[in-house]
Amino acid sequence: MLSAPLFTRARPGSSSGLALRGGDPVRTGDWPPWPVWNPKADTPMLSLLKSGDWYRGDGNQCNEFERAYAELIGARRVIATASGSTALVTSLHTIGVDAGDEVIVSPFTFIATYNVVFNQKALPVFADTDPETFTINPDKIEERITDRTTALLPVHICGLPADMNRILTIGRKHNIPVVEDACQAWLAEYDGRMCGTLGDLGCFSFQNSKHIPSGEGGAIAGSDDALMDRCFAYHNCGRPHGATMRGMGENPVRGWNKRMTEIQAGLLLTQIGRARADADKRLENALYLDARLKEIPGIVPYRLSDGATRSAYHLYPFRFKKEYFDGLPRHKFIAALHAEGIPCGEGYGQQYFDGLIEEAITSRGYRRLFSKERLNRYREELHDLPDNDQLALEAVWFYQNMLLAEKGDMDDIVNAIRKVYENREQLL
Ligand SMILES: Cc1ncc(COP(=O)(O)O)c(C=O)c1O
């Protein structure tokens, strides 16, 4: 795949001090670029642009992409949407999440996961994270269920499958539908099935950083015809769709325009072909990192949840235990790795204290929809996420494009972390 050398390594015998302290970095130069233009896309994309058929009603790109993506992930049906967020909003609305309802979500996630719940004027209720798997802890879900809980919204964050057997069992027991946020989990597998095809509905994102990119884009996967027809109708201004809505008149349901354009779908069709090989490459490199990184004190790679068979590795996360680094703060560890030529980032922080949630629940609308007691208890629940709070302090991740490089590049990652570990006193 990647043939030309992408980088240079420090010369043997060069200064071994930390790059942050003037030594030679472990690595200079670039990591694989993302996204990557497919040269075979020149002709079809230009002719699509020249055709003027940019709206899905006038062309066949969205239809074709829906078929191709359904085949790739083994879904019965797929609906293309404008973005992952619109896929989630469409799914929550169609599954019945209404104003004044509650949805149980994972707190360790991109803010869109719970902003879409606010979009429905519902309350995103956080259940604590399992810090080993980075996903929602199934043991913490039932204590958050109330008579207003209308959906469970687990997130396969970083591409790591949430513990779907447990989550689906809880959903069935309480008769609560499950919508998967698989916006970072294309080709991730749980029990041999693809994430996003396990719950009642599954949502994907094709935003530019994602593994099948098109600037913006999204999809809903599902197998229930009535539900999928209604999702389609909602995302298409409420127009009836499919056999289950036949004969229903012009706009039988409330709807919105959350459609994907033909241009987005055309681009996705030129990107989808590489997804499987990329996923295999990321897996191979991630498994190598798993084995090597756990040898370094204080570095604890993610664990797959019970039943999970494969991550998508949108991010490669691990926990940085500063006590093994003589108390080195995480931000200094990250800065040191950057200086060594290894990009990495902190995971999601305690976003629930950033003021936006407080703003939402003190709004006139929320005070009408929820009792004072419920909102106060909700505030208390935000302070009862001890494992997520700890994870927010310890998480570090590498980016998916790095896992598309070669094994020698993974050695650079390992060598840089080991170098920081061995020279930690220079940073204290
Ligand atoms: C976990 C998660 N959920 C939802 C979204 C929203 O997707 P989009 O940006 O396509 O609207 C994202 C996008 O980054 C995501 O990572």
The ligand as an SDF file (V2000), in Angstrom:
LIG
                    3D

 16 16  0  0  0  0  0  0  0  0999 V2000
  -19.0450    9.2360   18.3590 C   0  0  0  0  0  0  0  0  0  0  0  0
  -19.6060   10.2060   17.3660 C   0  0  0  0  0  0  0  0  0  0  0  0
  -20.9240   10.4080   17.3240 N   0  0  0  0  0  0  0  0  0  0  0  0
  -21.4810   11.2580   16.4480 C   0  0  0  0  0  0  0  0  0  0  0  0
  -20.7120   11.9780   15.5630 C   0  0  0  0  0  0  0  0  0  0  0  0
  -21.3740   12.9420   14.6400 C   0  0  0  0  0  0  0  0  0  0  0  0
  -21.0680   12.6900   13.3080 O   0  0  0  0  0  0  0  0  0  0  0  0
  -20.9960   13.9050   12.2530 P   0  0  0  0  0  0  0  0  0  0  0  0
  -19.8010   14.7220   12.5720 O   0  0  0  0  0  0  0  0  0  0  0  0
  -20.8840   13.2070   10.9280 O   0  0  0  0  0  0  0  0  0  0  0  0
  -22.2700   14.6670   12.3760 O   0  0  0  0  0  0  0  0  0  0  0  0
  -19.3350   11.8100   15.5620 C   0  0  0  0  0  0  0  0  0  0  0  0
  -18.4780   12.5580   14.6240 C   0  0  0  0  0  0  0  0  0  0  0  0
  -17.3370   12.8170   14.8280 O   0  0  0  0  0  0  0  0  0  0  0  0
  -18.7600   10.9010   16.4840 C   0  0  0  0  0  0  0  0  0  0  0  0
  -17.4430   10.7220   16.5410 O   0  0  0  0  0  0  0  0  0  0  0  0
  1  2  1  0
  2  3  1  0
  2 15  2  0
  3  4  2  0
  4  5  1  0
  5  6  1  0
  5 12  2  0
  6  7  1  0
  7  8  1  0
  8  9  2  0
  8 10  1  0
  8 11  1  0
 12 13  1  0
 12 15  1  0
 13 14  2  0
 15 16  1  0
M  END
$$$$
